[in-house]
Amino acid sequence: MASIPMTAQGAKRLAAELKNLKAVVRPEVIEAISTARAQGDLSENAEYDAAREKQAFVEGRIKELESVLSSANVIDPSTLDVDGQVVFGATVELVDLDTDAEITYQIVGDFEADIKQNTISVSSPVARALIGKSVGDTITVRTPAGEREYEVLDVHYR
């Protein structure tokens, strides 16, 4: 598997999720299967079926997280010498030139992106347009609602 870029915070979050799945969720699911089995006939046992489905999901997620973490290339943007340019892991403050709305994004790996946390994937159109830009630069991004223009206000490396 190819190297997967990831921030240190993202790697910690995924490692914590993996630890929780293995130490807490997996034992709970095993207990639920055991309890459902004790009820008798498995052919018409909805609790057993639900517990088995959850077990399959949990085991799949554990394998996915183990694979991602084993292939992770953890990048600390604060150690990079990039002279104010937007790079992977940078936190970028932008202003929408049409609405004057300001927004801050951190550019992260695909597996740690979460728009609710203002983290966007390095492969997203906005991040791709931002990479290599500096304070004062303007970018144009195609969105489903049309083209949007943003100006880079500030770049931080945390």
C-alpha positions as CSV (number, residue, x, y, z in Angstrom):
1,M,0.0,0.0,0.0
2,A,1.2,3.5,-0.8
3,S,2.2,6.0,1.9
4,I,-0.8,7.9,3.3
5,P,-0.1,11.5,4.3
6,M,-1.5,12.3,7.8
7,T,-1.1,15.0,10.4
8,A,0.1,14.0,13.9
9,Q,-3.4,14.9,15.4
10,G,-5.1,12.8,12.8
11,A,-2.9,9.8,13.5
12,K,-3.6,10.2,17.2
13,R,-7.4,10.4,16.6
14,L,-7.3,7.2,14.4
15,A,-5.1,5.4,17.0
16,A,-7.5,6.3,19.8
17,E,-10.5,5.1,17.7
18,L,-8.6,1.8,17.0
19,K,-7.8,1.4,20.7
20,N,-11.5,2.0,21.7
21,L,-12.7,-0.5,19.1
22,K,-10.4,-3.2,20.3
23,A,-10.6,-2.6,24.1
24,V,-14.3,-1.5,24.5
25,V,-16.5,-2.0,21.5
26,R,-15.2,-5.5,20.4
27,P,-15.7,-7.0,23.9
28,E,-19.2,-5.4,24.1
29,V,-20.2,-7.0,20.7
30,I,-18.8,-10.4,21.8
31,E,-20.9,-10.2,24.9
32,A,-24.0,-9.2,22.9
33,I,-23.4,-12.2,20.6
34,S,-23.0,-14.5,23.6
35,T,-26.2,-13.2,25.3
36,A,-28.2,-13.5,22.1
37,R,-26.9,-17.1,21.5
38,A,-28.1,-18.1,25.0
39,Q,-31.6,-17.2,24.0
40,G,-31.9,-20.3,21.8
41,D,-33.0,-20.6,18.2
42,L,-30.6,-18.5,16.1
43,S,-32.6,-18.7,12.9
44,E,-35.2,-16.2,14.2
45,N,-33.1,-14.3,16.7
46,A,-33.0,-10.6,15.6
47,E,-30.6,-9.7,18.5
48,Y,-28.1,-12.3,17.3
49,D,-28.3,-11.1,13.7
50,A,-27.8,-7.4,14.8
51,A,-24.9,-8.3,17.0
52,R,-23.2,-10.3,14.1
53,E,-23.7,-7.4,11.7
54,K,-22.2,-5.0,14.3
55,Q,-19.3,-7.4,14.7
56,A,-18.6,-7.5,11.0
57,F,-18.6,-3.7,10.9
58,V,-16.3,-3.4,13.9
59,E,-13.9,-6.0,12.6
60,G,-13.8,-4.3,9.2
61,R,-13.2,-0.9,10.7
62,I,-10.4,-2.3,12.9
63,K,-8.7,-3.8,9.8
64,E,-9.1,-0.5,7.9
65,L,-7.6,1.6,10.7
66,E,-4.7,-0.9,11.2
67,S,-4.0,-0.7,7.5
68,V,-4.2,3.1,7.3
69,L,-2.0,3.6,10.4
70,S,0.6,1.1,9.2
71,S,0.9,3.1,5.9
72,A,0.7,6.5,7.5
73,N,3.3,9.1,6.7
74,V,2.9,11.5,9.6
75,I,3.8,15.0,8.6
76,D,4.4,17.8,11.1
77,P,3.9,21.1,9.2
78,S,5.7,23.1,11.9
79,T,9.0,21.4,11.0
80,L,8.8,22.2,7.3
81,D,10.7,25.1,5.8
82,V,8.1,26.4,3.3
83,D,8.5,30.2,3.7
84,G,4.8,31.0,4.2
85,Q,3.4,28.7,1.5
86,V,0.3,26.6,1.9
87,V,1.4,22.9,2.3
88,F,-0.1,19.7,3.7
89,G,-1.0,20.2,7.3
90,A,-1.1,24.0,7.1
91,T,-4.1,25.9,8.6
92,V,-5.2,28.5,6.1
93,E,-7.4,31.6,6.7
94,L,-9.4,32.6,3.7
95,V,-11.9,35.2,2.7
96,D,-14.7,34.5,0.1
97,L,-14.3,37.5,-2.3
98,D,-18.0,37.3,-3.2
99,T,-19.5,37.3,0.3
100,D,-16.6,38.6,2.5
101,A,-17.1,35.6,4.7
102,E,-14.0,34.4,6.4
103,I,-13.2,30.7,6.9
104,T,-10.3,28.7,8.2
105,Y,-9.4,25.2,7.0
106,Q,-6.6,22.8,7.9
107,I,-5.4,20.7,5.0
108,V,-5.2,17.1,6.1
109,G,-5.2,13.5,4.7
110,D,-8.2,11.8,3.2
111,F,-8.9,9.6,6.3
112,E,-8.9,12.5,8.8
113,A,-10.9,15.1,6.8
114,D,-14.0,16.4,8.6
115,I,-15.7,19.5,7.3
116,K,-17.4,19.9,10.7
117,Q,-14.0,20.4,12.2
118,N,-12.9,22.6,9.3
119,T,-10.4,20.0,8.1
120,I,-10.4,19.4,4.4
121,S,-8.8,16.6,2.4
122,V,-5.6,17.3,0.5
123,S,-7.3,15.9,-2.5
124,S,-10.3,18.3,-2.3
125,P,-10.6,21.0,-5.0
126,V,-10.1,23.8,-2.5
127,A,-7.0,22.2,-1.0
128,R,-5.5,21.4,-4.4
129,A,-6.0,25.1,-5.4
130,L,-4.4,26.3,-2.2
131,I,-1.3,24.2,-2.2
132,G,1.7,26.4,-3.0
133,K,-0.1,29.7,-2.5
134,S,0.9,32.4,-0.1
135,V,-0.7,35.2,1.9
136,G,-2.4,37.6,-0.5
137,D,-2.8,35.1,-3.3
138,T,-6.2,34.5,-4.9
139,I,-7.6,31.1,-5.9
140,T,-10.6,30.2,-8.0
141,V,-12.5,27.0,-7.1
142,R,-15.2,25.3,-9.1
143,T,-18.1,24.3,-6.9
144,P,-21.6,22.9,-7.8
145,A,-22.9,26.4,-7.3
146,G,-20.4,27.9,-9.7
147,E,-16.9,29.3,-9.4
148,R,-15.8,30.8,-6.1
149,E,-12.9,33.1,-5.5
150,Y,-11.0,33.2,-2.2
151,E,-8.0,35.2,-1.0
152,V,-5.5,33.7,1.4
153,L,-5.4,35.9,4.5
154,D,-3.0,33.9,6.7
155,V,-1.1,30.6,6.9
156,H,-0.3,28.8,10.1
157,Y,1.8,25.7,10.8
158,R,0.6,24.0,14.0
